[in-house]
Amino acid sequence: MTSRNLRDSRLRLVRPRPTATARRAVTNRRTRPAPRPPEGTPPTAELAGQAREVLADAVRIARWAAAHHAEGSAAERERAAADLRLTPGQVHAGWDRARLAGLVELHGGTARPGWRLNAWDRDDTVVLRGWVALFDAWPLVHPAPADVAPAAVAEVVEAVPQVLSLLQLSAGPVLLPALLDLLQQRVAELREERCEVPYGPEPADVAAAVLAEPPEAVLPALLDWALEGLAAVGALTLGDGHATLTPLGNWAVWVKLEQICVAAQSPAGHIEQSAEEMLRGCARLSPGPARAEYRAWLAARTVSSAVTELVAAARGEDALLRGLAFEALRVVGAAAEADVRAAAEEPSLRPYALLWLAEHEGGDPEHAAEVLTREEATWLWVDTAAAVADHGESALLVRHLDSAVQGTVPALLDEIRAVGHPRTVQVLVALAAAHPDPALAKAVRRAAFQVHTGGA
């Protein structure tokens, strides 16, 4: 797909298999050895310490907001500034960072701690994934100049990975003129690619965007904007006429280039662990061994206590565990029916509960998704995408597009915005960062910005 055919781009309509998709996000990671980071890359604990430092204010604000059930209003920002001894501007910036990094989520307008915040002090991998989510969202953290055409901004955002690659390969400071030269070359290549390939008739507004190419004089200012945005999230430092990747930025670029995730440890027995810990371990197993673990864990508990604990785990902020909790409830069977029916009254659990009930009542698992409304199916799509974004690889997130019930990308984006899932912005930012098609990535990035700023 390109900017010429985005409006007509069709998604393959396949039946959603949310837990299977999310499980592949984890199990795929252990089927091959993880590449080693470049020599000189700090250990994970040190990188996580740097990420915690970058997000220190965001963590403080997220904890304050969750404790006070804040809604992000101006009055609350004033209160938070006084309580935390920060300026209102720092609170506003920290609130945005907290939301983009998944540290706080809005449920019905009220702040709740994101699952990353709950694991922030004890899990370095969670911290790094939270920082990478912020890194992917740098254009939202540092808004583009208002007097520059959106088409020019989109081109520079698309070209920035090339700039980051040069910074990483240089392994040291790079002069701004060299970065500008590369940016100009990349933008020229993008325009040439867009104009050379005929794709038939194109909508008038897309054609106008292609023709309205910004003058070269705009690129230096946009390079400055991009570098400042990346510096604002801790990916690089700016000196007198040069830029240098930080250790965090160097590691993040390597991760993006290699498309790897942190290697997972092999799970052991889970009988004595909590439901949440058991589900995290079982996420790395294929379905057969996972069901054996569920049975062993269930055998060590009364049915009522086990079901209560599994439903509580499903209510958590980690979407992967939500799907796995209902897989474990399938092993419980009829004894869990009353609790699952009650869970169907909770919006975040309703799609999973309805699928469980449809299969429990004898429905074909391949057709169980037909019991969901369009809105419920869209909510489930976003929730599964959140699980993939948190635990999986970018290629799987891109392939997850195929499971959407909508026929086109614009229709999908419109309905994603309408369902109001608390992870919508993070999912769209991750998808925009992962997708190889520039026109689709641009549309998804625009939708993320609109949701983030409350636009239509």
Secondary structure, 3 states (H helix, E strand, C coil): CCCCCHHHCECCCCCCCHHHHHHHHHHHHHCCCCCCCCCCCCCHHHHHHHHHHHCHHHHHHHHHHHHCCCCCCHHHHHHHHHHHCCCHHHHHHHHHHHHHCCCEEEECCEEEECHHHHCCCCCHHHHHHHHHHHHHCHHHHCCCCCCCCHHHHHHHHHHHHHHHHHHHHHCCCEEHHHHHHHHHHHHHHHHHHHHHCCCCCCCHHHHHHHHCCCCCCHHHHHHHHHHHHHHHCCCEEECCCEEEECHHHHHHHHHHHHCCCCCCCCCCCCCCCCHHHHHHHHCCCCHHHHHHHHHHHHHCCCHHHHHHHHHHHHCCCCHHHHHHHHHHHHHHHHHHHHHHHHHCCCCCCHHHHHHHHHHHCCCCHHHHHHHCCHHHHHHHHHHHHHHHHHHCCHHHHHHHHHHCCCCEHHHHHHHHHHHCCCCHHHHHHHHHHHCCCHHHHHHHHHHHHHHHHCCC
